[in-house]
Amino acid sequence: MQITELLQRVHGGDQEALGTLIPLVYDELKKLAAGHLRREGARPLETTALVHEAFLRLAGGRHPAYENRAHFYGIASRLMRQVLVDMARARAVQKRSALQEVPLAEIPDWGRQPDESLLAIDGALERLGRTEPLKVQLIEMRYFGGMTAEESATVLSMPVHVVRRELRLAQAWLHKEMAG
């Protein structure tokens, strides 16, 4: 059975289709999760936990009908990004709320931490999304979802050359924004 057909059945509430779908998409979701966690030096358990959390959100959330396999993986990747951002924000709150006083001279300079980088990228994408939501969607599809320009073009029903141009503009904007 094709993944697209199963996705449509799952969207319609078919629990049996969900049981059939999970083994078919699990390995690909683990690859997506590993890509998301690569910068943080993730262990296999963290990758598995990210896949499970994203799958819970996929199964329980309100998402549009999945048009095809690429569309499903794009949404899954976006949810993984949201999970990581939520976790980074939670850790940042914990760090700020710690009541231990440490003399400033004793705090080591570790440079930018992965949580800070992820939150900075998320903030930049949020700012870009206010005026250019398509560019954000393309960045998510490419860098968080691992989708090719052709796959993104198919999902968005756009010509490939337009997807590539918009993605280049988005990358340039993001690079400039992150540089300072």
C-alpha angles and dihedrals in degrees: 000000000000121000092232092056091048091049091053091049091048090051087054090056100260105154093187089059089051090056090051094044099052097069091045096055101028098092093048091048089051089053090051091048092048089053091052092049099040094098091052095054092244124198120224091257091058090051091050092048091051091051091049094048091048091048091051089053091046093050096042102034134087107250130157117263109284107249095198145329094287092051091051092051090047091055091044091052092050090051090050089053089050091050091051093047091049090051092047091050091049091051091048090053090050091051092049094046096051107119097206115114115219122182110249092236090061096055109102119226104238096166120228113346122218091249091054092048092049092049091047091052091046091050092049091049091049090053091048091047092061091068105014111032092162091060091052091049091051092050090050092048093048105037103025098031100034091227121157123234088254093053091047091049091052094049093046095039091234134131113267093235090057091050091051093047094048091046092052090051091048092049091050092049093047092048091051092046093050093045091064 
